[in-house]
Structures are given as structure tokens and as C-alpha cells.
Amino acid sequence: MKEIVHKKLNQLQATAICGNDISSSCLYVSALTILYAGQFAWISLLIVAVVLFLFRKIYGEVVGAIPLNGGAYNVLLNTSTKRLASLAATLTVLSYMATAVISASEGMHYLHGIFDGLKIITATIVVLVLFTGLAILGIGESAFVAVIIFITHLVTLSLLVLASLWFILNNGLETFHLNWQTPIAYGNIKTALFLGFSAAMLGISGFESSANFVEEQKPGVFPKTLRNMWAIVSFFNPVIALLLISIIPLAEVGSNKESLLAYLGQTTGGSWLAWLISIDAVLVLCGAVLTSFVGVSGLLNRMTLDRILPNYFLKQNKRGSHYRIVISFLVLCISVLFVTNGHLESLAGVYTFSFLAVMALFGIGNLLLKFKRRKLPRPERARGIVVVIAVSSIIAAFIGNMQLNINSFYTFLKYMVPSLLFIGIMLNRIFLIRVLIEGLEYFYQPLRKMVIVSNRYLHKMSLKINSQEFVFFTKGDDVAILNRVLQYVEGNETTKKLKIVHVTNGMTSNEELRKDLEVLDRAYDEIDIEYLEIEGVFGPEIIDELSEKWKIPKNFMFIGSPGNKFSYRVSDLGGVRLIM
């Protein structure tokens, strides 16, 4: 079968795909922050910009060291356990699901303001279906649409800023002075800034998206997407908030919160600008839907390759799209839309808390990378104190959002628990199959025929799962390191076969390593250990050769942490995972 070659995304395309999500926050985050921080909202938004600046280094270090799809899931998979990585993946999928449904619905609310007869739920489903089709066509076509939406959005926001500045030049700052003297709604400045900061953290949702499709980007593009996203929200969000309190009385913000920027446009430029902002809102919110589909496709494909999800999702079409993942995500989104009956306030909690948890886990993954992968080459490094401050800020925002709306947190738990239960079943399916077999054998006599058929099927399933071979490339490591490798495989992978390969590079046979493995083979009697010595030079070529020869996917191959003298980047090895 001919390998499908994907066209890599350039800086503009990659920035547009993830930028539509994060920049769509400009439509609502200023209003939300003003409700809690009042005239100090722009300060809260500047604090968020500082936190996001810290995360630029954090993401840059992690993805630079391990440039594979998956974001927080990827870094935790390579630095901790598959269970913790699965938690991060589950939270990311929940965040994408909530983003897709909320963005599509809110976009249709803006469109409803233009066309009164529009049925919002029906229109939301149409949007989700349309972007499902676009995602199935391929990331190249998706990027083309994303770029058009992205540029239109930036031009619209720029026009709004210019129109607002012109309005202030002609009308003065009387409204600003009145707003500045308004009593603080939440007691004191510290409380107002904290609650405003907590609400304003929604303004950076989408920042994690680029890490979920980094393999589709050209070399060197990823850090530029981080820089571009940071620059956009760090400029527009505080500036728009400052313009709002300079032009719109605080008493009018609450009544116009759902379309505050359109109201600002109406005030500063007239109906044409309000109409343009409404159309732009529809487009960019739909662009956020596209980001969700692209991001979740990269993430779920990686999870499927790692056998957390069924192999059913690996099927690709001629364009290289994982259409089964995309369609399944569509079904999930539509079902959530009907479960909430179009009232999506409850999903806002899922959106907020899952996004913040993913950011925090990514920061924790960075700390684990520093501790466990010190020698792994990376283009940049975030100082440990910077990571701690960034993660602490996210935790503070998480607590702040619980104070703002505890019911949303409970809703978040209602969605998260069933998702984790499903992932738990997949991770422990061998154990559950054994329980089923023993349970059926208990009822063997009264249900003889059904038990025989069921047990055959379960045994066949168990053998298929356990038959997948894994490979660990050793450098001739000592017994302690190999012992940790086997502990990881035993605790995280459902397999009974492990090839330990030593690429000798013309060296003589390592008898000491053979003796160590004989000891380990007896200690781990449930794992079939095969030791092989292969003459050659370790690198992408030998990995490709062995993967094709043994029919073992590269993501089922492991290496230890490479040092600074290693000739290749981890991404050059085709998805080989780090262990230890």
C-alpha cells in the first residue's frame, strides 16, 4: 500500500487553524471580565497575557523536545504513566467537544441577530456537519478556509479599534472618568482583579491546539504559532477592554454582554460596523469549530495508535483523513447538543475546567520532562520557577472559576467521570476479559453453549491484544535500567512480547547484557523477552527497516532518553516513544 504523504502547514496556515479558536475569545472575554473586574478588567487581561507568555516557553520546550501530536497527552505519555496521559487526553477531548458545540451555537446566535427566523439548533447541526465534511476533505483544505476566516477576523478587530479611537478623539473621555469612579462590584480591587483574571483565562483557550497537530506543521513553525497567538490576544483583549470602559457605561455592559463588540461597533461606527462584527463573529466562531475537529483528529489518532482506543479509528480515506474519528466526534457533539436541549451554559463549565486542567497538566509534564529527560535535546528551556508560577496561576484560575460558578464545576464532573470510565475500561480490558471468562465459566452448566461461544470469542480477543509485540532499543544498559523498562511495559502496556534490540555498530557480542536479561526473563515470567543483536548504526533507517520487517508500528518501539550528542531529533524517528 502506498504511503499517504501529507502536505505540511506553513506559519500562516498553522496559526490560522489554532488562532481562530483563541482569537474568537476577543468577542466575549472583555465583556465577561468587565462583569467581574469592572474598570480594572484591562489589568486582569494584561495579567493573563503575562501568564500566556510564560506558557510560550513551556510549550516550546516540551514540543521542541518531543515534536509529536497529542499535546499534554504526548508529554505525559513520555514522562509518566499511560493512565495520567489518558487523563490529559480525556480532558482535551472534552474541551474540544465543548468548544465545537459552544462555538457553533454562539455563531448561530450572532447570525440570528441578522436573520430573525433562523432556528438555532438546526443551524448549529448544519455548521457541525459542514465542518465535519471539511475536516474529512483534509487538513490542506481546512487550512485554506481557516486562513480566510483568520484574516477577516483580524481586519474586523482592527477596524473596530480604529473606529473606537476615532470616537474617543471626537467625544473625549467623559465616559472613562465616570466608569473609573464607579464603585467596585466585588468589594475591593484585589478581589475584582482575581475574579476578573479567573474569568479572563477563557481568553487563552485554544493556545494548546497547535501542539495537537504539530506533526502536520513544517519544521520551525510551531514556536511561531505560539508567538503569533500570544501577540494577538495580548494586544486585542486588553485594548478592547480599555476602549469599552472608555466608551460604554458599565451599567450597559451586562444587558449587551452576548454581543458587546457589536454594540461597541454600533456606537462608534454605526450599523455597518455592527453588521460587519456580527458576520465576523459567525465566521470566526465557525473557525473555532474547525480547530476542534483538526485538533481532536490528531489527538485521537495518536491515542488509537497507542491502543487506548479501538483500532477501528485508524482507517483513513484517500486524502489521509481519519474520517471515522471525525464522524464519531460529530456524533458526540450532536448528542451533547440534544442532551443540553440547546441551553449550553452547562457546557461552558466543561469548557472552562477541562481547558484549565489541560494547561496545568502540560506544565506538570514540563517539570517531569526536566526531571526525567534532562539529556533530551530541546531548542529552548523554561526555567523551573517560571513553570511553577505558570502552573500556580492556572490552579488559581481554576479555583476562581469554582467560586464564580460551582454548578459549572459539578457539570464538568458529570461529563468527565463517564469519559474516564470508558478510558479505564480500555486500559484494563485484559483484566476485564479475564473476569468475564471466569464469570461465564461459573455459569458453565446452565448456559453451556453460550459460554463456549463467548469464551472462544473472549480468548481470541485476549490473544489478539496480548500478541502485539513491542521493541526496546538498548544501548547496552545495565540491569537496573532494563528492569525499569520492564516495569513500565508491565504496568502500562497490554502485551506479553518484548523484543530488546542492541544495535552493535560492529562491536562484539554483549555477554553481560545477555546474562542480565536471563535474570529479568525469570523475574518477569509473564512477558516473553527476546534479545537480538543487530549490526548497524542506530537511526531512522534501521527503525524503518525493522518496523517493516517485523510488522511492528513505530509507536510500539521505545528508546531511552537520547543525550545531546544524539544525531537525530525524536521526531526524525517516526513516532518512536521515549521510555524511562
N, C-alpha and C positions, 0 to 999 in steps of 0.2 A: 504493500500500500504506500503510495507516495505521500511524504510528509507535507502537511499543510504549513506554508510559510506565511507568517503574519507580517504585515507592514507596520513598522514601529511608528509611534506617535512623536511628532516634534513638540517643541516647547509650547506653542500656541494651542495646538490640539489637546495636549495633556492638561494644560492649565484651564482650558475651556471646560473640559469634562468635569473636573473636580471644582473649578471655580464657579460654575453655575450654582452649585449647591451652597458653597459658603457665601457667595455674594448675594444670593437670594435673601439672606438674613437681613440685608440692608432695608428690605421692605417692611420689616416688622420689629426688629430688635431695638431700634431707637424708641419707638412708642412703648414697648414693653419696659425698657429701662427707665424711661421718664416716669412711668406709673409708680415705680418704687423709689427711685433716687431723685425725682423731680428735677430741679435746676442743676443738680450735680451729676446728671446722667452721663454727660460727655466725659467726666472724670472716671466714672466706672468703666466706660468703654475704652478709655486710654489704658486703664489697668489691665483690661482683657488683652489689649494689643501687646502689652509687655509680657504677659503670660504666654501668648502665642509666639512671641519672639523667642522665648526660652525653648518652646517645643520645636522650633525650627531646627535647632542644634540636636535635640533629642532624636527626632525623626531622621535627620540627616546622618547621624552616627549609626543608628540601627540599620536603616535600609542601605546605607553605604557599605556596611559590613556584610549584610545578608540581603542582597537585592532580589528577593523573591516575592511573589504575590502573597497576600494574606495579612499584611499589616501587623496588628498586635498578635494575631494568631501565629504568624510566622516567627516572630521573635521569641515568643514563649515556647513554641514547639522546639526551637533550637537551643533554649536555655533552661527550660524547666520540664514539666511533665505534659503529656498529651491531654490530661484532664484539665489542667489550668489553661492550656492553649484553647481547648474546646469551649471553655467558659468565655474567653475573649471573643471567639468566633461567634458564639451564640448571641452575645451582646451586640456584636457588629451587625449580624443579620437582622436582629430586632430593630436596631437603629435604622438600617436601610429600609426595612418594611414600613416603619412609621414615617420615615422621610418621604417615601414614594406616595403613600396614601394621603398624608397631610398636604404635601406639595401639590399633588393633582387636585385635591379638593379645594384648597385655598386658591389655586389658579382659576378654578371654575367659579369660585365666589367673586373674584375680580371680574371675570367675564360676565357673570350675572348682572353686575352693575352696569354693563353696557347693553346686554340683551336680557330684558326682564323676564322673558318667557323660558329661559334656559332651565332645564331640570338638572340640578347639580349632581345628584348621584349617578344618573345616566351618563352625563358628560364626563364625570370622573372616570367611570369604567371605560369610556371610549378613549380617553387620554392614556390610561394604563395599557390598553390593548394596542394602541398605536405605537407606543414606545417599546412595547414587547416586540412588535414586528421590526422596529428599527434596530433593536439590540440583536435580534436573530440575523438580520442582514449583515452584521459585522461591525467591529469597532471603528473601521475606517469611515463608514457611512455615518455612524453615530457621532464621530468627531467632527465631521463636516457640519452637521446640524448644530452641534454644541458650539462651534466657533461662531456661527451666525448669531445664535442667541446671546452668547457671551459679549460679543462686540456691541450688539444692540443695547444690552443692559448697561454697559459701561458708558456708552454715549448718552443714554437717557439719564443716568445718575449725574453725569457731568453737566447736562443741560439744567437739571433741577438745582444743582449747586450754584451755577452761574445765574440762573433766574432769581434764586433766593438772595444772593449777594447784591444783585441789581435792585431788588426790592428794598433791602436794608439801606442801600445808598440813597434811595429816594424817599424812604419813610422813617429813617432813623432807628434808634434802639430803645424806644419807649417801652415796647413790649418786653424786651430783655430785662430792663430795670424793674418792671412790675413783677415779672416771674422770679427774678433774683431775690426779691423781698418777700415772696410767698412763704408762709410757714412750712417747715418740713413735715411731710405726712407721717413719717415713722420716727418721731421723737428727736433724734439727733443726727448729726452729719455722718458719724461712724456707721450707725445702723443703716441709714439711707444708702451710703456707698457700698456696704456689704451686700444688702439685698439687691441693689442695682447691679453690682458685679455678678451676683449669682444668676440673675435673670439674663444679663448681657452675655454670659458664657454660651448661650444659644447662638450668638453671633458668629461663633467659630465652628459650628457643627458642619462637617464636610471636609475639615482640614485633614482628617485621617484617610480620606477616599483615595488620594493619589498613591498611597502605599499599597493599596489593594490591587492595583493594576500596573505596578512598576515594571513588570516584565514586558509589557506592551509599549513601553516608552524607550526612546533612543537613549544611548549612554549619555550621562550628564544632564538629562532633562529633569529628573526627579527633584534635585535640590532647587532648581529654578522654579518649579511649580510651587514649592513651599514658600519661596521668596515672594512670588507673584501674589499668591493668596494672602499672605501676611500684609503685603503693601496695600492691597485693595481694601480689606476690612479695617486696617489700621487708619486709613485715610477717611474713607466714606462714612463709617459708623460714627466716630466722634464728631466729624464735621457736620453731618446731617443732624445729629442730636443738638449740637450748638446752634445751628440755623433754626431748628424747630423752636427752641426756647427763646430765640430772638424774634420770632415772627408769630408763633401761635401761642395764645394764652394757655397756661397749664390746665385751666378749667375745661378747655375744649379738647384736650388730648384724649381723655377717656371715652368720650362719645364718638370719636373718629379713629379709635385705635386700630380697627380692622383695615382701614385704608388711609392711614395718616399721611403717607407720602403723596397720595393722590390729592388729598385735602390741601397739603402744602403747595402742590403744583397748581391747584385751582386758585389759591390765594396769591401766589407770586407770579404766575404766568397766564392764568386764565384756563378756560375749559379745554383748549387744545393740549396743554401740558398735562392736565389731569387725565385726559383721554390717553395720551401717549404713555404715561406712567402705568395706567391700568393695563394697556396692551403689553407693555414690557413685563409687568408682573406676571401676566399669564404665560408669556414665553419663558421667562427665567425660572419660574416655578416648575414648568414642564421640563426645563433643562435639569432641574434637581431630580426629577423622576428618572431621567436618562442616567444621571450619575449613579443612582441607586441600582439600576439594572446592570450597568457596566461593573460597578464595584462588587456587587453580590455574585456576579458570574465568575469573576476572578477568584473570589474567596471560596465559594462553594466547590469550584473545580479543584482547588488545592486541597480542600478537606476531603473530597472524594478520592483523590489520588492517595491520600494518607489513610484511606479506609475508615474514616469516621462516618462517611455517608455511603450509601449503596453505589456500586459501580454503574448502576442504571444511568446516573447523571453524566457519565463520561462521553456519551455519544455526541459527535459533532456533525454539523452539516458541511456542505462543500466549501462554505466561507470560513470554516474554522470556529463557528459559534457553538457554544454548548446550549443548544436550544431547549433541551429538557430542563436544565436549570432555570432558564429564563421563563419558560412556561409555568413551571412549578412555583416560581416566585410570583408570577401574575396571579395564579390561583390563590396563593396565600394572601396577597394584597386585597383581592376582591372579596375573599371570605371575611377578612377583617373589616372591610368597609360595610358589609352587610351585618356583621355582628354588632358593630357600633351604631348601625342604622343612620349613618351619615353624621352623627354627633361625635366629632373627632377630638374633643377636649381630653378624653381619657387617653387617647393615643399620644397626646403631647407629653404625658408623663413618661411613657415608654421611650419616646424620642429623646427626652432630656436626660434621664437617668442612664439609659444604655450608652448614649454618646459619651457622657462624662466618665462612666466606668471604663469604657474602652480607652479613653485618653489616659486615665490613671494606670491601667494595666500596661499600656505601652511604655509609660515612664518606668514602671517596675521592671518591665522587660529590659529597658536600657541599663538599669542598675545590675540586673542579672548578667547581662552581656559584659559589663565591665568586670564583674567578679569571676565569671566562668570562662570568658573568652578574651582574656587580656591580650593575648598574642595575635588575635584575629585582625588582619589589616582593615583599616577604615579610613575614608577620606577626611573625616573631621571627628572631633570628640567634644561631647558636652561635659563640663565639669560636674563632679558628683553633687556638689552643693546646689548647682543650677537645677539638676534633675529633682532633687529633694524639694526645692522651693516650688518648682512647677507642679509636681505631684501633690504637694500640700495645698496648693491653690485650687487644684481640681477637687480635692476632697472637701475643702471649704465650700466651694460652689455646690457640690453635691448636698452637703448639709444645709446650705442656704436654701436650695430648692425644696428640700424636705420641709423647711419652715414655711416656705411660701405656699406649698400645696401638698400636704401629707397624703391626701387622697390619690394624687397622681402617682406617688411612690407605691401605694398599695396596688394600683392598677399595673404598674410596672412589674411588680412581683407576680401578679396573676398571669402575665404573658411569659415571664422569664421561667417560672417553675416548670410548666409543661414542656418548654423548649429544652431545658436542661434534662428533663426526664427522658426525652427522646434520644438526646445525645448520650446519656448514661446507658440506655439500652444498647445503642450501637457499640459503645466502648466495651461493654461487658456481655456481648452477645454469646461468646463461647460459654461463659458460666451459665447464662440463662438457658442455652440449648441443653447443657448437661442436666440442669434442674428439670427441664421439660421431659427429657429422656427418662430420668429416674421416676418422675411423676407418672408418666404413661406406663412404665413397667409395673408400677404399684397397682394399676388397674388392668393389668395384663389379661387376666382370665375373662372378666365380663365383656371386655372390648378387644378381643384378641386380634381380629382382622384390622381394625382401625389402628391399633397400637403398632402392629407390624409395619403397616404402610407409613405411619407417622415417624416411627423410629428410623426407618430407612432414609426418609427424606431429611430428618434432622442430622443423622450421622453423615449423610452426604454433604450437607451444608457445613457441618463442623470440619470435615476433612478438607473441603474447599478453602475455608477461611485459614485453617492451620497450614495448608500446603504452600502458601505464599512464602518464598524464600527471601531472606534479607542478606545483605552483604555489608561487612565492615572492613574497610581498608586500614590495615595496621601498619605502623612504621617500625614494627618490631618492639612494640611497647611491653612494659613489664606486666607482671601478673595482676598488680593492683588496678591498673588502668583497664585491662581486659575484663577484670571482674566487674568494674563499674559499667562497662559496656553491656555485659550480660544482664546485670541488674536492671538497666534501663530497658532493654529489649523484653525481659520477663515482665516488667511492671507496666509497660506502655504499648507493646505490640502483641497482637493475637497471631503468633506464629510459633512453629516448632522447628524451624530450619534456619540456620545461620551459617553463611559462608564467611570465614575470616581469611582475607586475602592479603598476602605480603608481596608487594612488588619489589623484587630484589635488586634490580638495576645492575645485574651482573655479579652480585655478591653471592657468597656461599650460603648454603642452607643454614637456617637459624634453629639449631637443635634445642637451645634453651627455650625458645618460644614454643616449640613443639611439646616439650615436657610440661610447660605451664598450662598449655591448652588441654593436655591429657588430664591434669588435675581439675581444671574447670569443667571439662566434659563430664566427669564423675559428680561434681558438685551440682551441676545444672542438668540433671538426668532427663528433664522434660524437653530440653532443647537439643536438637540434633546439630552438633557442631562439626563443620567440615573445614579443614585448614588447607589452603592452597598457596603455593609459592609460584609467582609468575615473573619471568624475566622481562624487564622493560623499564620504561620511565613513567611514573605515575602522572596522569594528566587527563584532559578531556578525551583524547583519542582512545586510551585504554579503557576508560569508563564506557564510551560508546560501544567499543568492541565487545566488552563483557556483557553489557546490557542486552545487546542484540543476540549474542551467542547463548546466554542463559535465559533469555526472555524475562528478565527482571527489570521492572521500571526503575529509572534512576532515583526516584524519590523513595525507593526501598533500599537505597545504598547509603551508607554512613561513612563519615570520616571524622577524625578528631579535629580539634581546633588547629588550623594551619597557622604558622608563625609569619613574621614579617618578611622572611626570605622565600616564602612560597611563591611560585612563579605565576599562579593564576588567582583570579577572583573567584569567590564561591559561585557567583552567577555563571562563570565560564564552565562549570562542571555539570550544567544541565539539570539542576534541581536536586543534586546530592545533598543530603541533610547532615547537619552537624550534630554530633552526639558528645556527651561528657560535659 
